[in-house]
């Protein structure tokens, strides 16, 4: 059985925060504002995996109203999601991601981000891809005030 999931996240950018994508800290003047560490890519991937497996969304599993998730490491949350889908018998076929921001350019960090995600998700880097896009100056993201991430995943479950 094959299932598809989609995930999306957006965060404001602000000073005095680290800029993190897929667990990789990228040098930049601003970082994602969020209850956790704000890693929009990890959040989008989590929602894609959870949706594909019909479990929940990240707001249900890790509610921002819960103080224990304040400044949480999103890659550790992603690891929890991965272990949950694995327990249900799902494995990852592939994940395709799009990061939308004006700056910084993510192309230079693509391999490191793919490696970081593949380590947490126990899959080959060949099964994860990442693209960077801009909003051509349009909207909050285009004005450099936010960052967005989209993720699509394909999972499979062996039927017994």
C-alpha angles and dihedrals in degrees: 000000000000124000133185127214133186128203135187136180138171130190134181116245118233140168122262094037129104117247105231129178121178090342094308118120108221121197108247138135093245137037139198117286110221145128090257123033087298098238098167093188094054089047094051092047091049092052092047092052094043092048094048090054094042094236111124140284127272092257089061096045098039106022116198087223089067109091091206088074094053106128090353118172103254092206089060088051088050089052089054090051091049092051090049095053090044090054088055090054099256125137129190118253096177145328125209120193139188122198115199117200138118095228146053102034108234098200091087090057099039098106093047092048092048090050092049092051093044091053093054094041095045093231136115120273085237087071094057127064133178134194131185122218136172132218092229090243094306124136128344093313092048090051090055094251096114145021127219133198131194124190133183121189138185118208131180134207123197109231115220 
